[in-house]
Amino acid sequence: MSVHDTPAVGVTDLGLSPPAAGDPLPGRPVRRLPVQREWPGWAILGAQIGILVGVIGLWETAATLGWIDAFFWSQPSAIFRTLTLFFTTGDAWTDIGFTFRSTIFGFVLGTTAGSLFGLSFWWSRNYAAIVQPYIICFESIPKLALAPLVILVFGLGLASKVAIATALTLVVSTLTTYAGVKALDQDGEKLFYSLGASRLQVFCKLVVPSCLPWIISVLRVNIGLALTGAVVGEFIASQHGLGRAILYAGQTYDIALVWVAVLVLSTLAVIMYATVSWLERVLHKGVGQ
């Protein structure tokens, strides 16, 4: 019998079963995917509070023992005393209200006007092609550098701060909404026209609902930009506001007051960001339904 005539012997003939699909090969170690265990909410909150308490305690100890210069860095105990005086004898609520109003007005005006401006590009491609370079040019200009000019035109009051906040949010909303317009489903648009819909009906029934997720996604970015614009306007020239309080404290070397104003400003920013995030979730649910 030749070699070619020798019958082939398989694993089944030897009484062995072939490895199933997905089974590790013999002699190779089994590698498992790493699994990260998520901490419960109370553990994460406890860690955050512990870090904050540790930083404050270390800061107070370093300032008391002279490891850092308390004149330049201040210390938590002095900041707490200044915070109490700021809310009892100072213009805390006036400054907070001024910054809050300028931020909200700029946020609403910039987001609304920018969204409408971006939606208007759907009506004419020629119009969009003409206007788009100017928008990109305006986006490349540092708007904060124009703040002194805005202050001169609109004055020292609320209007100038709202104008700066609006300028920072307008372009972002416009470009984001225009991106949603360009991502519009062309087949869906053709289907609407084939069913006899007018351009206004296509705009209201298809374009606006399709761009709503794009408009909603920029809300959290815009609230931060609006707050930045309002505070920068207060830095340059203002009679009220948290930015004016920070500038005044820096000029008088009241470092504790600087920290107090920064702390209040950060708290205001967190509250507005959390509110806008909640609004974004609500709007996303409404759009999804």
Secondary structure, 3 states (H helix, E strand, C coil): CCCCCCCCCCCCCCCCCCCCCCCCCCCCCCCCCCCCCCCCHHHHHHHHHHHHHHHHHHHHHHHHHCCCCHHHHCCHHHHHHHHHHHHHCCCHHHHHHHHHHHHHHHHHHHHHHHHHHHHHCCCCHHHHHHHHHHHHHHHHCCHHHHHHHHHHHHCCCHHHHHHHHHHHHHHHHHHHHHHHHHCCCHHHHHHHHHCCCCHHHHHHHHHHHHHHHHHHHCHHHHHHHHHHHHHHHHHHCCCCCHHHHHHHHHHCCCHHHHHHHHHHHHHHHHHHHHHHHHHHHHHHHHHHC
